[in-house]
């Protein structure tokens, strides 16, 4: 399951290019007077492979991201996915080839006050942490997302409407942030969304480098359903160790994942030859509450353990490798994954210095 790759909604290449061109045209109409106001194009490019039950799929992918300030209070953001997929044709020799191009989101952010940012457009649903923070290929430690990633973000992972976000409390010892969204229903091929509402609130303790949060979403069309989530992140200072975890519960299924990684520092620091190694481990389980609807989850109780070893090369390049063993009533199988990912960042055009 390559959730981070297949989560964007797909559309034709021409349509996606029109939407990206529209975003660039909007920001191009603004007179940028300083370098810090210049739009930035970042993102990642990678070549990923996944071998599941002895069958290997190849995925070259590019995920460009646009961040364009318009004046002092407005920011236009957008991310797209362009990928090719080469997968085995079953019992026959050869490979199937498919290609996709589409926007993951396209939104405008207005900084209304020091504690309030108003977001409008197509945005990533702020349920737990994976959808917003870890789904880009240049950030996540593993190629594929957790089994519970579809819970709380519905079928598309994004909403169409408005959102309020910001910090409710900012102190030296504690910080509390919030997100609240409302999404309308849309059947547009690119801007597909379901009528829903919800949000997330997180408590962060800077001294402990600990974050805990709660999420709640409600689907407001068809059969109304509630989704509950909780997350905890812990990154103790000066250790190279990170612990991330989530729990999610929907009407038909629930589950959790816990991920730990360690950037080796004992042999010359994190940028030494040994320090660039990053061992990984993730454990996850899903539990069925009924078998009426999958919600994108396995239809039977499933357990999975992922073991990985990433290598952080210079110039924002990473080599990703992992092995997973998945257990369920439908059968046990191995998943081997390898890939290389490059993170890029450059200005859309040369900014003027004041």
N, C-alpha and C positions, 0 to 999 in steps of 0.2 A: 504494500500500500504506500504509494508515493504521494502522500497527501500534500506536501509542500509544493509538488510539481503540478498536480492536477486540481488543486483547489480553485484557481482562477476560472472564471467563466470564459468560454471560448467563443470566438466569433470569426468572421472572415478576415483575411489579412487587410483587405481594402478598408473595411469598416474600422478595424483597430487603428490603422494608420490615420484615418480621418479624426478619430477621437484624440489621438496623441497630437496631431497637427493643430487641432482646436485649442488644446491646452497650451501649446507653444505660442500660438497666435495671440492668445489672451495676454500672456506675460510679455510678449514682444511689443505690445502697444504701450507699455510703460517705459518712461525715460529713466534708465538706471544711471544714477550719478556717482556711485561708489562701488568699489570692488565687492564689498560685503552684500550688496543688493543683487549681484549677478546670479541668475538661475544656475543651479548645479544639477548635473546629470550623474547619477551614481547607479549602483546595482551590482549584479554579479553575472558571470558567465561560467558555465561548467559543462563537464561531460561525465555523466553518471551511468553506472551499470548496476543491475540488480538481478541476482540469480535466485529464483524461487522454485523449489522442487526440481532443480536441475535445468530450468529454462531461464535463459538470460535475456534481459531487455536492456537496450541501449538508449540513452536520453541525452542528446546535446540540448542545452537550454541557455537562454539569455533572459535575465530579468532586469530591465532598465527601470530606473526610478528618477522622477523629476521633482525637484523642490525649488519653487520659484517665488521669491518674495515680491509682493506688489505694494510698494510703499512701506510704511512702518508697521502696519497692523494686519496685513493680509498675506497669507502664504497659500500658494496653489501646489498641491501634491498629487502625484499619480505614479502608479506602478503597473507595469505590463509583464506579460509572460509570452515568450516566443520559444517554442520547443518542437523538436522532431522526436518521434518514437519509433523504434525498430524492435518488434517483439516477435517471438517464434510463432509459426502458423500451426501450432498444435502438433499433431503426429506427422504432418507433411514437412518436407525440407523447405528451407527458405524462411523469410521474415515478412511480417506485415509492416507497412510503413504508413504512419499518420503524422500530420503536422497541425499545430494549433497556434493561434495568436489571439490574445485578448487582454483587456485591462483587468487588473485585480481590484483597483479602486481609482477614483478620480474625485478629489474633494478640495474645497476651499476652507481655510482656517482664518477666522477673524479674532484677533486678540482684543476682547472687549474691555477687560480689566486685568489687574495683576493676578487674580485668582479665577478668571473665567475666559475660556476660549470657546467660540461658537463655530461649529463645523457643519457644513452643508454639502450635499452631493452624495456620491457613492463612497462609503467608508467601511473599513473593516470592523466587524462587530466586536465590541470590547468585552468578550466573555472569557474569563480566566486569562492566560498569558500567551498561549502558543500562537493563536491566530494573528495577533498584532505584533508580537515580539520575535518569535522564533521561526515563523514560516518562510522568510526569505532564505534562499539557498546559501547565501554568504554568511548567515548567522547561525543556523542550526548545526548542532554537532553531528546529528544523524541525518541521512538522506530523507528518510520517511518520517512522517509525523506520528505522534502517539495514536493508539487505537481509538481513544476517546475524543480525538480532535474534532470530529464532526458535531459532537453534542454542544448545544447552545449557540451554534453559529449557523444552524439550519443548512439548507442544501448548497448555498452559494458562498458562505463565509462573509458576506457583506450585506449591508443595508443601504437603502436609498431614502434619504430624508435629512434629519438634523440630529446634532449631538451637542451636548454641553460637557466640557471637561476642564479640569484644572486642579489646583491645590486648595483644599478647604482650610488646612492648617499647615503652616510652615514654621517650625521651630528648630533650634540647634539639636534638640534631642529627639524630635519626632516630626514626622510629616504624614499628612493624610491627603490622598488624592481621590478624585471621583470621576466617573463617566456616566452619563445618562443619554440614551438615544431613543429615537422613535423612527421607525421605518415604515414607509408606505408599501403597498403591493404594486409590483411592476412585472409585466410579462415581456418586456423588451429583451431581446436576445443578449445584448451586452449588459444592460443595467437591470438584470433580473433580481427581484427581491421579494420577500414575503412581509406582510404586515406584522410588525412585532415591536416590542418595547423592552427595555431593561437597562442594565448598567452594571458597573463594578466599582468597588471602593477598596482601597489598599492602605495599610498602615506600614510605614517604613521607619526603622530605628537606625539612624546613621552610625552610631557607635558600635552596634552589633552587626551592622550590614545585613539586617534581616528584614524581609518584607513578607507580610501575610495579607491576604485579601479574600473578599467574598464577591460572587457574581450571581446575578439573577436575570433571566430572560423569560419573556412570555410570548408565545406565538398567538396572534390575534386573528388568524384566518383558518378556515376549515375547523378541525378539531383543536380547540384551544389547549395548549400544553404549557407547563412550567418547566424550566431548566434551572438547576442550582449548581453552583461551582465554588470551589475554594482552591487557593494556591498558596504556596510558601516557597520563598527563595532565600537562600543563605549563602553569602559570599564572604567568609571571614577574611579580614585584611592580611596582606603579606603572607599568604599561604599558597596561592595558586589553585585553591580548591573551591568548587562551586556545587551547590546542591539545589535542585529545582524539583518541584512536585506540583501535581494538580489532582483534584478530584472533581468529577462531574456526574450529575444525576439527571436523567430525563424520564419521560413517562414510560419508555419501553426498555431502557438499559441504563447502566451506570458503570463506573470504573475509575481507575486511578493510574497514574504513572509517577515514578520517582527516578530522577536522573542525576548522576554524579560525574564530575569530570575534574581532572587534576592536571594543571600545567606544571610540568616538572621544573624545579628551580634549584635543586641541590647541586647541580653540576654546572656552575657558571651563570646562573640566572635564566630567565625565560627565553632570551634570545640566543642562547648558546645552542650548539648542535643537539645536545641532549634535552635542553630546556624547551625545544620546539615540539617535542613529543607530548601528546595529550591523551592519556588513557581515559576511556569512557565506560560507563555502565548504566543501563536503564532496565528497570523492572516494571511491568505493567500487567494489569488484569482488567477484564470486562465481565460483567454479570448481567444476564438477561432478566428483565422483570416480566416480559411476555414476548411472544414471537409474532405479534401483529405487524409491526413496522420495524425496519432495521435501524432507522435514523443514521445510516452510514456505518453502523457498528456490526461486528460479527453476530450472526444469528444464534450462536451457541456461546456458552461461557468459554473464555479464552485466556490463556496465560502466555506471556512472552518475556524472554530475557534477551537483551541486546548487549553485546560486548564490542567495543570499538577502540580504535587507535588512530587518532588524527595526527598529522604532522603539519605544523605551521611554517611554511616557507617564507622567505623575505618577499617584500612587495605584494603583501595581501593575497597570497596564494596558499591554499590549503589542500592537502591530500586527505581524503576521507576513506576509512576502511571500517567495516563492521561485520559481525556475524551474529545472527539471531536464531534462537530455537523457539518455535511456537507450538503450544500444546492446546488441543481442543478435542471435542468429541467427534469432529469430522475428520480428524487425522492430525498427526504431528509432522512438521516439516522444518527445513532449514532455510534461512535467507542470508545470502552473502551479498554484500554491497561494497563497491569501490567507486571512487570518483575524484575528480580534481576541480576545484572552484577558484575563480579569480574575482576579487573585488575591485571595481574601478570607481574612480571619482574624478570629475573634471568640470570646469565651468562651461556653460552652454556657449558663451562668447566672452571675449576679453572685457573685464570691467574697467571703468574709469576711476582713477585715483583722485580723491578730492584734494 
